[in-house]
Each structure stands twice: as structure tokens, then as C-alpha cells.
């Protein structure tokens, strides 16, 4: 067995690096996801594509995708970067509501 001799400073440095990564990743995901889904909505609402039933399904999937990005990414950002302000960690009702929203919006 190998023993772990990580110091408290190394653990804090890893936690800080993890927090910075999630901050950058969340902002990047929010920006690029919102731009991409907005462009999809623009394309799928063109008059020439409205008559195609497949386009309506893609439009519905795009609206669901932007909903997922705007809700779940923001909740995860709050949970990771502000652990003292975690409304989902204290209430089982809010945890169930968020889980329901995340699961139903994926299908």
C-alpha cells in the first residue's frame, strides 16, 4: 500500500484549480450553447422549413436544449462555486424539482 502524503496546501491548490476550471467552463458552455441554440432556432423558423414536420422536431429539441443549458449549468455553477448557497442541498423538495426538470427536459 502506498501512503498519501499530500499536504493541505496541495489539496487547497487542487480545489482552487477545480473551481477556476468550472467557472471558465460554465461561462464558455453558457455562451457557446446559447449562441448555437439561438442560431438553430433562427434556421428552423425559416419560412421554407416550416412546412417540414422533421423541422418541428428539431426546433423542439433545440428549445429543450437551450432550456437544459440555461437551467442545469447555472445550478451546477452555483453548487460548485458557492457551496454555502446551495438551495438544493438543504431541501429535498427543491432537489426533486430540479431532478424532475433535468430528466424531463432530456427526453
C-alpha positions as CSV (number, residue, x, y, z in Angstrom):
1,X,0.0,0.0,0.0
2,X,1.2,3.4,-0.8
3,X,0.7,6.2,1.7
4,X,-0.7,9.6,0.6
5,X,1.4,12.5,1.8
6,X,-0.5,15.3,0.2
7,X,-0.3,18.5,2.2
8,X,-3.1,20.8,3.0
9,X,-1.6,23.4,0.6
10,X,-1.7,20.9,-2.3
11,X,-5.3,20.0,-1.6
12,X,-6.3,23.6,-1.5
13,X,-4.4,24.3,-4.7
14,X,-6.3,21.5,-6.4
15,X,-9.6,22.7,-5.1
16,X,-8.9,26.2,-6.3
17,X,-7.9,25.0,-9.7
18,X,-11.0,22.9,-9.9
19,X,-13.1,26.0,-9.0
20,X,-11.4,28.1,-11.7
21,X,-11.9,25.4,-14.3
22,X,-15.6,25.1,-13.6
23,X,-16.0,28.9,-13.7
24,X,-14.4,29.1,-17.1
25,X,-16.1,26.0,-18.4
26,X,-19.6,27.2,-17.3
27,X,-19.2,30.6,-18.9
28,X,-17.9,29.0,-22.1
29,X,-20.7,26.4,-22.2
30,X,-23.4,29.1,-21.5
31,X,-22.1,31.4,-24.2
32,X,-21.5,28.9,-26.9
33,X,-24.6,26.9,-26.1
34,X,-26.8,29.9,-26.2
35,X,-25.3,31.2,-29.4
36,X,-25.6,27.7,-31.1
37,X,-29.1,27.1,-30.0
38,X,-30.2,30.6,-31.0
39,X,-28.8,30.1,-34.5
40,X,-30.6,26.7,-34.7
41,X,-33.9,28.5,-33.7
42,X,-33.2,31.1,-36.4
43,X,-32.6,28.4,-39.0
44,X,-35.5,26.2,-38.1
45,X,-38.0,29.0,-38.1
46,X,-37.3,29.9,-41.7
47,X,-40.5,30.0,-43.9
48,X,-39.1,27.4,-46.3
49,X,-38.6,24.9,-43.5
50,X,-41.8,25.4,-41.5
51,X,-43.8,23.0,-43.6
52,X,-41.4,20.1,-43.0
53,X,-42.6,18.1,-39.9
54,X,-39.0,17.0,-39.2
55,X,-38.0,20.6,-38.7
56,X,-40.6,21.0,-35.9
57,X,-39.0,18.1,-34.0
58,X,-35.6,19.7,-34.4
59,X,-37.0,23.0,-33.3
60,X,-38.5,21.4,-30.2
61,X,-35.2,19.6,-29.5
62,X,-33.4,23.0,-29.8
63,X,-35.7,24.7,-27.4
64,X,-35.3,21.8,-24.9
65,X,-31.5,22.1,-25.3
66,X,-31.4,25.8,-24.6
67,X,-33.6,25.1,-21.5
68,X,-31.2,22.5,-20.3
69,X,-28.2,24.7,-20.7
70,X,-29.7,27.7,-19.0
71,X,-31.1,25.7,-16.0
72,X,-28.7,22.9,-15.3
73,X,-25.4,24.8,-16.0
74,X,-26.5,27.7,-13.8
75,X,-27.5,25.4,-10.9
76,X,-24.2,23.5,-11.2
77,X,-22.3,26.7,-11.2
78,X,-24.0,27.8,-8.0
79,X,-23.4,24.5,-6.4
80,X,-19.7,24.2,-7.2
81,X,-18.6,27.8,-6.8
82,X,-20.8,28.9,-3.9
83,X,-21.2,25.8,-1.6
84,X,-22.6,27.9,1.2
85,X,-25.5,29.0,-1.1
86,X,-26.8,25.6,-2.1
87,X,-30.6,25.5,-2.0
88,X,-30.7,22.0,-3.4
89,X,-28.6,20.6,-0.6
90,X,-31.0,21.6,2.1
91,X,-34.4,20.9,0.7
92,X,-35.5,17.5,-0.7
93,X,-38.4,19.2,-2.5
94,X,-36.1,21.5,-4.5
95,X,-33.8,18.7,-5.2
96,X,-36.7,16.6,-6.6
97,X,-37.9,19.5,-8.7
98,X,-34.5,20.1,-10.2
99,X,-34.1,16.4,-10.9
100,X,-37.5,16.3,-12.5
101,X,-36.8,19.3,-14.7
102,X,-33.4,17.9,-15.8
103,X,-34.8,14.4,-16.5
104,X,-37.9,15.5,-18.4
105,X,-36.1,18.1,-20.5
106,X,-33.7,15.5,-21.8
107,X,-36.3,13.3,-23.5
